[in-house]
Amino acid sequence: MSTIFSKIINREIPAKIVYEDELCLAFHDVNPQAPTHVLLIPKKEIPRLVDAQPEDAALLGHLMLTANNIARQLGVGDAFRLAVNNGADAGQSVFHLHLHILAGRAFKWPPG
C-alpha cells in the first residue's frame, strides 16, 4: 500500500518534518486545525488503529511517548490534544495510522 504518508517517509514528496527516529516521523499538517497541528506516523504501514496487531504494542506506546516529546519540543507543554481517527466514518482520510498533535487554542468536548 502506498499513501501520501509513505511518500513522505520515502522523501518522494516534501513535508515540514519536526521529528524522526527509526520507528516514526512527525511533520506539520498541510491543513492545520489548530495553531499547532503535527501528524505523527509510524514508519510501519498500519492502515488503521484497528489493524494494529499485538506485536505492534511497543510501537503504539512509542508513538504516545514520542507525542509527549514533540509537544514539549514545540513549546506547547502539557496543553495539547491527541486524536486518532479510525476509519472513514470517523474522519480518517489517509489510511496510514497517524496521531494528530493539536495545540495552541482551546478545545471543546465532545469534539464533534
VODREN-204602 format. One record per atom (N, C-alpha, C): residue in one letter; residue number from 1; x, z, y. Coordinates in pm, 1 decimal, padded with zeros to 6 digits. Atoms other than C-alpha are relative to their C-alpha. Layout:
! residues N
@rest:A | nr:NUM | xx:X | zz:Z | yy:Y
...
This chain:
! residues 112
@rest:M | nr:1 | xx:00085.0 | zz:00000.0 | yy:-00116.7
@rest:M | nr:1 | xx:00000.0 | zz:00000.0 | yy:00000.0
@rest:M | nr:1 | xx:00089.9 | zz:00000.0 | yy:00123.5
@rest:S | nr:2 | xx:-00076.1 | zz:00004.9 | yy:-00124.1
@rest:S | nr:2 | xx:00133.3 | zz:-00089.4 | yy:00341.9
@rest:S | nr:2 | xx:-00095.5 | zz:00024.4 | yy:00116.2
@rest:T | nr:3 | xx:00080.6 | zz:-00031.7 | yy:-00116.3
@rest:T | nr:3 | xx:-00015.6 | zz:00071.3 | yy:00651.3
@rest:T | nr:3 | xx:00087.5 | zz:-00007.8 | yy:00123.5
@rest:I | nr:4 | xx:-00077.5 | zz:-00003.1 | yy:-00123.7
@rest:I | nr:4 | xx:00088.1 | zz:00080.0 | yy:01013.3
@rest:I | nr:4 | xx:00099.7 | zz:00116.0 | yy:-00003.1
@rest:F | nr:5 | xx:-00091.3 | zz:-00113.9 | yy:00008.7
@rest:F | nr:5 | xx:00243.5 | zz:00420.0 | yy:00936.6
@rest:F | nr:5 | xx:00120.3 | zz:-00032.8 | yy:-00088.5
@rest:S | nr:6 | xx:-00111.9 | zz:00043.6 | yy:00084.1
@rest:S | nr:6 | xx:00454.3 | zz:00271.1 | yy:00655.7
@rest:S | nr:6 | xx:00094.7 | zz:-00087.9 | yy:00080.2
@rest:K | nr:7 | xx:-00083.0 | zz:00087.6 | yy:-00083.1
@rest:K | nr:7 | xx:00574.8 | zz:00011.9 | yy:00903.1
@rest:K | nr:7 | xx:00078.2 | zz:00079.0 | yy:00104.1
@rest:I | nr:8 | xx:-00073.6 | zz:-00086.8 | yy:-00091.8
@rest:I | nr:8 | xx:00669.9 | zz:00286.8 | yy:01148.8
@rest:I | nr:8 | xx:00113.7 | zz:00069.0 | yy:-00075.1
@rest:I | nr:9 | xx:-00104.2 | zz:-00064.1 | yy:00081.6
@rest:I | nr:9 | xx:00860.0 | zz:00472.8 | yy:00873.9
@rest:I | nr:9 | xx:00114.4 | zz:-00097.0 | yy:-00024.9
@rest:N | nr:10 | xx:-00100.2 | zz:00101.6 | yy:00031.6
@rest:N | nr:10 | xx:01042.0 | zz:00148.8 | yy:00786.4
@rest:N | nr:10 | xx:00059.9 | zz:-00067.3 | yy:00122.5
@rest:R | nr:11 | xx:-00049.8 | zz:00052.8 | yy:-00127.8
@rest:R | nr:11 | xx:01110.1 | zz:00074.8 | yy:01156.3
@rest:R | nr:11 | xx:-00033.3 | zz:-00148.0 | yy:00019.3
@rest:E | nr:12 | xx:00045.9 | zz:00137.5 | yy:-00018.1
@rest:E | nr:12 | xx:00919.5 | zz:-00252.5 | yy:01132.9
@rest:E | nr:12 | xx:-00078.1 | zz:-00014.7 | yy:00129.6
@rest:I | nr:13 | xx:00065.3 | zz:-00002.5 | yy:-00130.6
@rest:I | nr:13 | xx:00717.4 | zz:-00155.9 | yy:01440.9
@rest:I | nr:13 | xx:00047.2 | zz:00125.9 | yy:00072.3
@rest:P | nr:14 | xx:-00053.4 | zz:-00114.5 | yy:-00074.2
@rest:P | nr:14 | xx:00824.5 | zz:00078.9 | yy:01719.9
@rest:P | nr:14 | xx:-00100.0 | zz:00113.8 | yy:00014.7
@rest:A | nr:15 | xx:00080.2 | zz:-00119.1 | yy:-00029.0
@rest:A | nr:15 | xx:00697.2 | zz:00429.8 | yy:01782.8
@rest:A | nr:15 | xx:00088.8 | zz:00095.3 | yy:00078.2
@rest:K | nr:16 | xx:-00073.5 | zz:-00102.0 | yy:-00075.5
@rest:K | nr:16 | xx:00796.5 | zz:00711.7 | yy:02014.9
@rest:K | nr:16 | xx:00014.4 | zz:00122.4 | yy:-00090.2
@rest:I | nr:17 | xx:-00023.6 | zz:-00102.0 | yy:00102.4
@rest:I | nr:17 | xx:00941.2 | zz:00935.9 | yy:01744.6
@rest:I | nr:17 | xx:00050.4 | zz:00128.5 | yy:00065.8
@rest:V | nr:18 | xx:-00041.5 | zz:-00129.9 | yy:-00052.2
@rest:V | nr:18 | xx:00974.3 | zz:01306.6 | yy:01820.4
@rest:V | nr:18 | xx:00069.6 | zz:00085.4 | yy:-00105.6
@rest:Y | nr:19 | xx:-00060.2 | zz:-00078.9 | yy:00107.2
@rest:Y | nr:19 | xx:01089.5 | zz:01433.8 | yy:01479.2
@rest:Y | nr:19 | xx:00008.6 | zz:-00086.2 | yy:-00125.0
@rest:E | nr:20 | xx:-00011.8 | zz:00064.8 | yy:00130.2
@rest:E | nr:20 | xx:01217.4 | zz:01305.3 | yy:01147.6
@rest:E | nr:20 | xx:00091.4 | zz:00083.1 | yy:-00088.1
@rest:D | nr:21 | xx:-00087.4 | zz:-00055.4 | yy:00102.1
@rest:D | nr:21 | xx:01359.1 | zz:01454.9 | yy:00830.4
@rest:D | nr:21 | xx:-00019.2 | zz:-00083.6 | yy:-00126.0
@rest:E | nr:22 | xx:00006.2 | zz:00079.9 | yy:00122.8
@rest:E | nr:22 | xx:01386.0 | zz:01337.7 | yy:00470.2
@rest:E | nr:22 | xx:-00141.6 | zz:-00012.4 | yy:-00055.8
@rest:L | nr:23 | xx:00135.0 | zz:-00000.7 | yy:00055.6
@rest:L | nr:23 | xx:01017.2 | zz:01414.3 | yy:00399.8
@rest:L | nr:23 | xx:-00108.3 | zz:-00052.8 | yy:00093.5
@rest:C | nr:24 | xx:00107.5 | zz:00033.5 | yy:-00092.9
@rest:C | nr:24 | xx:00825.9 | zz:01333.2 | yy:00716.2
@rest:C | nr:24 | xx:00052.2 | zz:-00055.4 | yy:00131.6
@rest:L | nr:25 | xx:-00030.1 | zz:00063.0 | yy:-00128.7
@rest:L | nr:25 | xx:00813.8 | zz:01164.4 | yy:01054.8
@rest:L | nr:25 | xx:-00114.2 | zz:00035.7 | yy:00094.5
@rest:A | nr:26 | xx:00102.5 | zz:-00030.3 | yy:-00100.3
@rest:A | nr:26 | xx:00630.8 | zz:01256.9 | yy:01376.5
@rest:A | nr:26 | xx:00022.4 | zz:-00088.7 | yy:00122.0
@rest:F | nr:27 | xx:-00008.6 | zz:00089.9 | yy:-00115.2
@rest:F | nr:27 | xx:00550.5 | zz:01031.9 | yy:01671.1
@rest:F | nr:27 | xx:-00124.5 | zz:00016.6 | yy:00086.5
@rest:H | nr:28 | xx:00112.9 | zz:-00009.1 | yy:-00092.4
@rest:H | nr:28 | xx:00326.0 | zz:01019.1 | yy:01976.3
@rest:H | nr:28 | xx:-00108.9 | zz:-00100.0 | yy:-00038.6
@rest:D | nr:29 | xx:00115.4 | zz:00085.4 | yy:00027.9
@rest:D | nr:29 | xx:-00023.1 | zz:00879.2 | yy:01915.0
@rest:D | nr:29 | xx:-00014.1 | zz:-00102.0 | yy:00112.5
@rest:V | nr:30 | xx:00015.5 | zz:00104.7 | yy:-00102.5
@rest:V | nr:30 | xx:-00080.7 | zz:00547.4 | yy:02095.3
@rest:V | nr:30 | xx:-00134.0 | zz:00009.3 | yy:00072.0
@rest:N | nr:31 | xx:00129.9 | zz:-00021.3 | yy:-00062.1
@rest:N | nr:31 | xx:-00438.0 | zz:00655.2 | yy:02175.3
@rest:N | nr:31 | xx:-00025.6 | zz:00150.8 | yy:00008.5
@rest:P | nr:32 | xx:00005.9 | zz:-00146.7 | yy:-00000.3
@rest:P | nr:32 | xx:-00395.3 | zz:01022.1 | yy:02270.3
@rest:P | nr:32 | xx:-00136.6 | zz:00055.1 | yy:00039.6
@rest:Q | nr:33 | xx:00126.0 | zz:-00069.3 | yy:-00025.3
@rest:Q | nr:33 | xx:-00695.6 | zz:01253.0 | yy:02264.8
@rest:Q | nr:33 | xx:00021.8 | zz:00132.5 | yy:00072.5
@rest:A | nr:34 | xx:-00037.4 | zz:-00119.9 | yy:-00073.6
@rest:A | nr:34 | xx:-00512.3 | zz:01533.2 | yy:02448.6
@rest:A | nr:34 | xx:00131.5 | zz:-00030.7 | yy:00070.4
@rest:P | nr:35 | xx:-00127.8 | zz:00025.0 | yy:-00067.6
@rest:P | nr:35 | xx:-00215.5 | zz:01556.4 | yy:02686.9
@rest:P | nr:35 | xx:00119.2 | zz:-00005.9 | yy:-00096.1
@rest:T | nr:36 | xx:-00097.2 | zz:00010.3 | yy:00109.1
@rest:T | nr:36 | xx:-00001.1 | zz:01624.0 | yy:02378.9
@rest:T | nr:36 | xx:-00077.0 | zz:-00039.9 | yy:-00124.5
@rest:H | nr:37 | xx:00065.0 | zz:00047.3 | yy:00122.9
@rest:H | nr:37 | xx:-00104.6 | zz:01423.2 | yy:02073.0
@rest:H | nr:37 | xx:00106.1 | zz:-00070.6 | yy:-00083.3
@rest:V | nr:38 | xx:-00104.8 | zz:00050.4 | yy:00088.5
@rest:V | nr:38 | xx:00152.1 | zz:01372.4 | yy:01799.8
@rest:V | nr:38 | xx:-00057.8 | zz:-00010.6 | yy:-00140.2
@rest:L | nr:39 | xx:00038.6 | zz:00017.4 | yy:00139.9
@rest:L | nr:39 | xx:00094.0 | zz:01239.9 | yy:01448.5
@rest:L | nr:39 | xx:00118.9 | zz:00035.5 | yy:-00087.8
@rest:L | nr:40 | xx:-00102.0 | zz:-00039.6 | yy:00096.1
@rest:L | nr:40 | xx:00290.5 | zz:01395.7 | yy:01163.5
@rest:L | nr:40 | xx:-00039.2 | zz:-00058.8 | yy:-00134.4
@rest:I | nr:41 | xx:00031.4 | zz:00070.1 | yy:00124.7
@rest:I | nr:41 | xx:00308.6 | zz:01185.0 | yy:00848.0
@rest:I | nr:41 | xx:00106.5 | zz:00027.3 | yy:-00105.2
@rest:P | nr:42 | xx:-00099.8 | zz:-00007.6 | yy:00106.4
@rest:P | nr:42 | xx:00472.5 | zz:01230.8 | yy:00510.4
@rest:P | nr:42 | xx:00057.1 | zz:-00140.4 | yy:-00023.5
@rest:K | nr:43 | xx:-00057.8 | zz:00130.2 | yy:00035.7
@rest:K | nr:43 | xx:00712.5 | zz:00955.1 | yy:00412.4
@rest:K | nr:43 | xx:-00056.2 | zz:-00049.8 | yy:-00133.1
@rest:K | nr:44 | xx:00067.3 | zz:00038.1 | yy:00124.0
@rest:K | nr:44 | xx:00547.1 | zz:00958.3 | yy:00071.1
@rest:K | nr:44 | xx:-00139.7 | zz:-00049.2 | yy:00037.1
@rest:E | nr:45 | xx:00132.3 | zz:00055.2 | yy:-00030.8
@rest:E | nr:45 | xx:00236.7 | zz:00741.0 | yy:00084.8
@rest:E | nr:45 | xx:-00107.0 | zz:00071.3 | yy:-00081.8
@rest:I | nr:46 | xx:00116.8 | zz:-00066.7 | yy:00056.4
@rest:I | nr:46 | xx:-00064.1 | zz:00960.4 | yy:00016.4
@rest:I | nr:46 | xx:-00115.9 | zz:-00046.4 | yy:00087.5
@rest:P | nr:47 | xx:00104.1 | zz:00057.7 | yy:-00085.7
@rest:P | nr:47 | xx:-00378.5 | zz:00779.4 | yy:00136.4
@rest:P | nr:47 | xx:-00085.1 | zz:00103.1 | yy:00073.8
@rest:R | nr:48 | xx:00086.8 | zz:-00102.2 | yy:-00058.7
@rest:R | nr:48 | xx:-00599.7 | zz:01085.9 | yy:00196.2
@rest:R | nr:48 | xx:00042.5 | zz:00135.3 | yy:-00056.1
@rest:L | nr:49 | xx:-00033.7 | zz:-00133.0 | yy:00049.8
@rest:L | nr:49 | xx:-00562.8 | zz:01459.6 | yy:00157.0
@rest:L | nr:49 | xx:-00052.7 | zz:00019.6 | yy:-00141.7
@rest:V | nr:50 | xx:00055.9 | zz:-00017.1 | yy:00134.6
@rest:V | nr:50 | xx:-00790.8 | zz:01445.4 | yy:-00149.4
@rest:V | nr:50 | xx:00078.1 | zz:-00075.8 | yy:-00106.3
@rest:D | nr:51 | xx:-00083.4 | zz:00073.3 | yy:00094.6
@rest:D | nr:51 | xx:-00540.8 | zz:01207.4 | yy:-00309.1
@rest:D | nr:51 | xx:00129.7 | zz:00073.4 | yy:-00032.7
@rest:A | nr:52 | xx:-00119.7 | zz:-00079.0 | yy:00028.4
@rest:A | nr:52 | xx:-00263.4 | zz:01468.9 | yy:-00298.4
@rest:A | nr:52 | xx:-00011.4 | zz:00062.7 | yy:-00139.0
@rest:Q | nr:53 | xx:-00006.5 | zz:-00054.6 | yy:00135.4
@rest:Q | nr:53 | xx:-00156.2 | zz:01600.0 | yy:-00637.8
@rest:Q | nr:53 | xx:00068.8 | zz:00135.9 | yy:00002.7
@rest:P | nr:54 | xx:-00067.1 | zz:-00130.5 | yy:00004.1
@rest:P | nr:54 | xx:-00032.7 | zz:01944.2 | yy:-00745.4
@rest:P | nr:54 | xx:00149.9 | zz:-00009.3 | yy:00032.1
@rest:E | nr:55 | xx:-00143.6 | zz:00014.2 | yy:-00028.6
@rest:E | nr:55 | xx:00325.2 | zz:01813.5 | yy:-00726.5
@rest:E | nr:55 | xx:00028.8 | zz:-00025.0 | yy:00149.0
@rest:D | nr:56 | xx:-00015.9 | zz:00019.2 | yy:-00143.8
@rest:D | nr:56 | xx:00266.5 | zz:01746.7 | yy:-00354.0
@rest:D | nr:56 | xx:-00011.7 | zz:00130.1 | yy:00078.5
@rest:A | nr:57 | xx:00022.9 | zz:-00127.8 | yy:-00068.6
@rest:A | nr:57 | xx:00212.8 | zz:02116.8 | yy:-00275.7
@rest:A | nr:57 | xx:00114.6 | zz:00034.8 | yy:00095.3
@rest:A | nr:58 | xx:-00114.1 | zz:-00033.3 | yy:-00086.5
@rest:A | nr:58 | xx:00564.1 | zz:02168.8 | yy:-00137.5
@rest:A | nr:58 | xx:00003.6 | zz:-00092.2 | yy:00121.7
@rest:L | nr:59 | xx:00003.5 | zz:00094.8 | yy:-00111.6
@rest:L | nr:59 | xx:00533.5 | zz:01854.7 | yy:00077.1
@rest:L | nr:59 | xx:-00108.2 | zz:00039.1 | yy:00100.3
@rest:L | nr:60 | xx:00108.8 | zz:-00039.8 | yy:-00089.4
@rest:L | nr:60 | xx:00199.3 | zz:01970.3 | yy:00218.0
@rest:L | nr:60 | xx:00037.3 | zz:00125.4 | yy:00078.8
@rest:G | nr:61 | xx:-00047.4 | zz:-00119.4 | yy:-00069.4
@rest:G | nr:61 | xx:00347.1 | zz:02309.8 | yy:00300.6
@rest:G | nr:61 | xx:00105.7 | zz:-00033.9 | yy:00103.5
@rest:H | nr:62 | xx:-00104.1 | zz:00045.0 | yy:-00093.8
@rest:H | nr:62 | xx:00644.5 | zz:02139.9 | yy:00462.5
@rest:H | nr:62 | xx:-00062.9 | zz:-00061.2 | yy:00125.0
@rest:L | nr:63 | xx:00067.6 | zz:00060.1 | yy:-00115.5
@rest:L | nr:63 | xx:00408.6 | zz:01940.0 | yy:00685.4
@rest:L | nr:63 | xx:-00055.6 | zz:00108.1 | yy:00092.7
@rest:M | nr:64 | xx:00056.4 | zz:-00107.2 | yy:-00081.8
@rest:M | nr:64 | xx:00235.8 | zz:02257.5 | yy:00803.9
@rest:M | nr:64 | xx:00108.5 | zz:00073.5 | yy:00077.9
@rest:L | nr:65 | xx:-00108.3 | zz:-00070.8 | yy:-00068.3
@rest:L | nr:65 | xx:00560.9 | zz:02437.7 | yy:00884.4
@rest:L | nr:65 | xx:00069.3 | zz:-00089.6 | yy:00102.1
@rest:T | nr:66 | xx:-00060.5 | zz:00094.2 | yy:-00094.2
@rest:T | nr:66 | xx:00703.1 | zz:02125.9 | yy:01048.7
@rest:T | nr:66 | xx:-00088.1 | zz:-00017.2 | yy:00122.7
@rest:A | nr:67 | xx:00090.8 | zz:00008.2 | yy:-00115.1
@rest:A | nr:67 | xx:00392.3 | zz:02102.0 | yy:01269.2
@rest:A | nr:67 | xx:00026.9 | zz:00115.5 | yy:00095.9
@rest:N | nr:68 | xx:-00034.0 | zz:-00115.0 | yy:-00084.7
@rest:N | nr:68 | xx:00474.1 | zz:02453.3 | yy:01396.4
@rest:N | nr:68 | xx:00126.5 | zz:-00027.8 | yy:00080.4
@rest:N | nr:69 | xx:-00127.3 | zz:00027.3 | yy:-00066.5
@rest:N | nr:69 | xx:00830.5 | zz:02348.3 | yy:01476.6
@rest:N | nr:69 | xx:-00013.7 | zz:-00107.9 | yy:00106.6
@rest:I | nr:70 | xx:00020.6 | zz:00107.9 | yy:-00096.8
@rest:I | nr:70 | xx:00718.1 | zz:02030.5 | yy:01651.5
@rest:I | nr:70 | xx:-00073.8 | zz:00052.9 | yy:00122.6
@rest:A | nr:71 | xx:00073.6 | zz:-00058.2 | yy:-00112.8
@rest:A | nr:71 | xx:00468.8 | zz:02223.7 | yy:01865.7
@rest:A | nr:71 | xx:00095.1 | zz:00080.8 | yy:00087.8
@rest:R | nr:72 | xx:-00098.5 | zz:-00079.1 | yy:-00075.1
@rest:R | nr:72 | xx:00747.4 | zz:02460.9 | yy:01966.8
@rest:R | nr:72 | xx:00094.3 | zz:-00093.0 | yy:00075.6
@rest:Q | nr:73 | xx:-00091.4 | zz:00097.0 | yy:-00061.2
@rest:Q | nr:73 | xx:00981.6 | zz:02166.4 | yy:02036.7
@rest:Q | nr:73 | xx:-00065.2 | zz:-00068.4 | yy:00120.4
@rest:L | nr:74 | xx:00071.1 | zz:00067.9 | yy:-00108.0
@rest:L | nr:74 | xx:00715.2 | zz:02003.5 | yy:02256.2
@rest:L | nr:74 | xx:-00042.0 | zz:00096.0 | yy:00111.6
@rest:G | nr:75 | xx:00028.2 | zz:-00097.7 | yy:-00102.7
@rest:G | nr:75 | xx:00670.6 | zz:02325.7 | yy:02451.5
@rest:G | nr:75 | xx:-00143.8 | zz:00046.7 | yy:00007.9
@rest:V | nr:76 | xx:00139.6 | zz:-00044.6 | yy:-00003.1
@rest:V | nr:76 | xx:00309.6 | zz:02397.3 | yy:02357.4
@rest:V | nr:76 | xx:-00017.9 | zz:00137.0 | yy:-00064.0
@rest:G | nr:77 | xx:00005.6 | zz:-00134.7 | yy:00055.2
@rest:G | nr:77 | xx:00393.6 | zz:02725.1 | yy:02187.4
@rest:G | nr:77 | xx:-00098.4 | zz:00011.9 | yy:-00113.4
@rest:D | nr:78 | xx:00096.6 | zz:-00023.3 | yy:00107.4
@rest:D | nr:78 | xx:00110.5 | zz:02859.5 | yy:01978.1
@rest:D | nr:78 | xx:-00140.7 | zz:-00045.0 | yy:00038.5
@rest:A | nr:79 | xx:00130.8 | zz:00048.2 | yy:-00045.4
@rest:A | nr:79 | xx:-00171.6 | zz:02684.4 | yy:02167.3
@rest:A | nr:79 | xx:-00015.9 | zz:-00147.3 | yy:-00036.3
@rest:F | nr:80 | xx:00018.8 | zz:00137.9 | yy:00045.3
@rest:F | nr:80 | xx:-00235.4 | zz:02373.4 | yy:01958.7
@rest:F | nr:80 | xx:-00102.1 | zz:-00002.3 | yy:-00112.5
@rest:R | nr:81 | xx:00094.6 | zz:00021.1 | yy:00109.7
@rest:R | nr:81 | xx:-00484.5 | zz:02231.2 | yy:01711.9
@rest:R | nr:81 | xx:00061.9 | zz:-00099.3 | yy:-00097.1
@rest:L | nr:82 | xx:-00035.3 | zz:00095.3 | yy:00105.4
@rest:L | nr:82 | xx:-00403.6 | zz:02064.2 | yy:01380.5
@rest:L | nr:82 | xx:-00128.9 | zz:-00056.3 | yy:-00055.9
@rest:A | nr:83 | xx:00118.5 | zz:00063.1 | yy:00057.5
@rest:A | nr:83 | xx:-00654.7 | zz:01814.2 | yy:01248.1
@rest:A | nr:83 | xx:00043.4 | zz:-00099.7 | yy:-00106.3
@rest:V | nr:84 | xx:-00018.3 | zz:00098.2 | yy:00106.6
@rest:V | nr:84 | xx:-00667.9 | zz:01615.4 | yy:00925.1
@rest:V | nr:84 | xx:-00136.5 | zz:-00060.3 | yy:-00027.3
@rest:N | nr:85 | xx:00123.3 | zz:00071.0 | yy:00032.3
@rest:N | nr:85 | xx:-00940.3 | zz:01355.4 | yy:00886.6
@rest:N | nr:85 | xx:00015.4 | zz:-00056.7 | yy:-00140.4
@rest:N | nr:86 | xx:-00007.9 | zz:00045.2 | yy:00138.7
@rest:N | nr:86 | xx:-01014.6 | zz:01281.7 | yy:00521.7
@rest:N | nr:86 | xx:-00112.7 | zz:-00098.9 | yy:-00027.8
@rest:G | nr:87 | xx:00098.2 | zz:00104.3 | yy:00028.9
@rest:G | nr:87 | xx:-01191.9 | zz:00951.8 | yy:00463.5
@rest:G | nr:87 | xx:-00062.5 | zz:-00057.4 | yy:00125.4
@rest:A | nr:88 | xx:00057.7 | zz:00072.6 | yy:-00113.7
@rest:A | nr:88 | xx:-01365.9 | zz:00702.4 | yy:00689.1
@rest:A | nr:88 | xx:-00112.7 | zz:00077.2 | yy:00066.7
@rest:D | nr:89 | xx:00112.4 | zz:-00073.8 | yy:-00058.6
@rest:D | nr:89 | xx:-01677.7 | zz:00917.5 | yy:00736.5
@rest:D | nr:89 | xx:00045.6 | zz:00121.9 | yy:00079.6
@rest:A | nr:90 | xx:-00055.2 | zz:-00113.1 | yy:-00075.5
@rest:A | nr:90 | xx:-01454.2 | zz:01196.7 | yy:00869.7
@rest:A | nr:90 | xx:00085.4 | zz:-00047.6 | yy:00117.1
@rest:G | nr:91 | xx:-00074.2 | zz:00054.7 | yy:-00113.1
@rest:G | nr:91 | xx:-01287.9 | zz:00963.5 | yy:01119.3
@rest:G | nr:91 | xx:00138.8 | zz:-00051.2 | yy:-00032.6
@rest:Q | nr:92 | xx:-00132.1 | zz:00051.4 | yy:00035.6
@rest:Q | nr:92 | xx:-00979.6 | zz:00858.8 | yy:00923.1
@rest:Q | nr:92 | xx:-00000.8 | zz:-00151.6 | yy:00011.3
@rest:S | nr:93 | xx:-00006.1 | zz:00145.3 | yy:-00018.0
@rest:S | nr:93 | xx:-00881.4 | zz:00508.1 | yy:01031.7
@rest:S | nr:93 | xx:00125.2 | zz:-00060.9 | yy:-00062.5
@rest:V | nr:94 | xx:-00120.7 | zz:00046.4 | yy:00069.0
@rest:V | nr:94 | xx:-00531.5 | zz:00480.1 | yy:00880.0
@rest:V | nr:94 | xx:00010.1 | zz:00080.6 | yy:-00128.2
@rest:F | nr:95 | xx:00002.9 | zz:-00067.8 | yy:00128.7
@rest:F | nr:95 | xx:-00523.2 | zz:00559.5 | yy:00510.4
@rest:F | nr:95 | xx:00141.4 | zz:00027.3 | yy:-00051.4
@rest:H | nr:96 | xx:-00128.7 | zz:-00061.6 | yy:00031.1
@rest:H | nr:96 | xx:-00187.8 | zz:00733.4 | yy:00504.4
@rest:H | nr:96 | xx:-00014.6 | zz:00139.6 | yy:00059.3
@rest:L | nr:97 | xx:00022.4 | zz:-00136.8 | yy:-00044.8
@rest:L | nr:97 | xx:-00223.9 | zz:01111.1 | yy:00523.5
@rest:L | nr:97 | xx:00077.1 | zz:00028.5 | yy:00128.4
@rest:H | nr:98 | xx:-00067.2 | zz:-00038.5 | yy:-00124.7
@rest:H | nr:98 | xx:-00146.6 | zz:01240.2 | yy:00872.3
@rest:H | nr:98 | xx:-00067.2 | zz:00120.3 | yy:00062.9
@rest:L | nr:99 | xx:00047.6 | zz:-00115.2 | yy:-00074.4
@rest:L | nr:99 | xx:-00180.0 | zz:01556.0 | yy:01075.3
@rest:L | nr:99 | xx:00005.6 | zz:-00034.9 | yy:00147.4
@rest:H | nr:100 | xx:00001.5 | zz:00013.6 | yy:-00144.8
@rest:H | nr:100 | xx:-00283.3 | zz:01536.1 | yy:01438.6
@rest:H | nr:100 | xx:00042.5 | zz:00134.5 | yy:00057.9
@rest:I | nr:101 | xx:-00040.6 | zz:-00118.7 | yy:-00074.0
@rest:I | nr:101 | xx:-00100.0 | zz:01789.9 | yy:01655.5
@rest:I | nr:101 | xx:-00047.9 | zz:-00023.2 | yy:00143.3
@rest:L | nr:102 | xx:00063.8 | zz:00018.6 | yy:-00131.0
@rest:L | nr:102 | xx:-00310.9 | zz:01826.0 | yy:01970.1
@rest:L | nr:102 | xx:00019.4 | zz:00125.3 | yy:00084.4
@rest:A | nr:103 | xx:-00019.8 | zz:-00114.2 | yy:-00090.0
@rest:A | nr:103 | xx:-00239.4 | zz:02045.1 | yy:02273.3
@rest:A | nr:103 | xx:-00010.4 | zz:-00046.9 | yy:00144.4
@rest:G | nr:104 | xx:-00002.4 | zz:00031.0 | yy:-00142.0
@rest:G | nr:104 | xx:-00249.5 | zz:02064.9 | yy:02647.8
@rest:G | nr:104 | xx:-00135.4 | zz:-00001.1 | yy:00068.0
@rest:R | nr:105 | xx:00133.5 | zz:-00012.9 | yy:-00058.1
@rest:R | nr:105 | xx:-00622.4 | zz:02111.5 | yy:02701.0
@rest:R | nr:105 | xx:-00079.3 | zz:00098.1 | yy:-00084.7
@rest:A | nr:106 | xx:00087.3 | zz:-00090.1 | yy:00075.8
@rest:A | nr:106 | xx:-00898.8 | zz:02347.6 | yy:02594.8
@rest:A | nr:106 | xx:-00077.9 | zz:-00080.7 | yy:-00103.8
@rest:F | nr:107 | xx:00076.0 | zz:00063.3 | yy:00106.1
@rest:F | nr:107 | xx:-01070.5 | zz:02260.9 | yy:02267.8
@rest:F | nr:107 | xx:-00126.6 | zz:00080.9 | yy:-00026.1
@rest:K | nr:108 | xx:00127.4 | zz:-00063.8 | yy:00029.4
@rest:K | nr:108 | xx:-01429.4 | zz:02336.4 | yy:02174.5
@rest:K | nr:108 | xx:-00019.6 | zz:00007.4 | yy:-00150.7
@rest:W | nr:109 | xx:00036.1 | zz:-00009.5 | yy:00141.0
@rest:W | nr:109 | xx:-01579.2 | zz:02437.1 | yy:01841.9
@rest:W | nr:109 | xx:-00151.6 | zz:-00000.6 | yy:-00010.4
@rest:P | nr:110 | xx:-00066.2 | zz:00087.6 | yy:00096.9
@rest:P | nr:110 | xx:-01726.2 | zz:02273.9 | yy:01646.8
@rest:P | nr:110 | xx:00056.2 | zz:-00124.5 | yy:00068.6
@rest:P | nr:111 | xx:-00069.5 | zz:00111.1 | yy:-00063.7
@rest:P | nr:111 | xx:-01500.6 | zz:01976.5 | yy:01715.9
@rest:P | nr:111 | xx:-00080.8 | zz:-00128.3 | yy:00008.5
@rest:G | nr:112 | xx:00095.8 | zz:00103.1 | yy:-00005.9
@rest:G | nr:112 | xx:-01780.1 | zz:01728.2 | yy:01656.0
@rest:G | nr:112 | xx:00023.5 | zz:-00138.6 | yy:00008.0
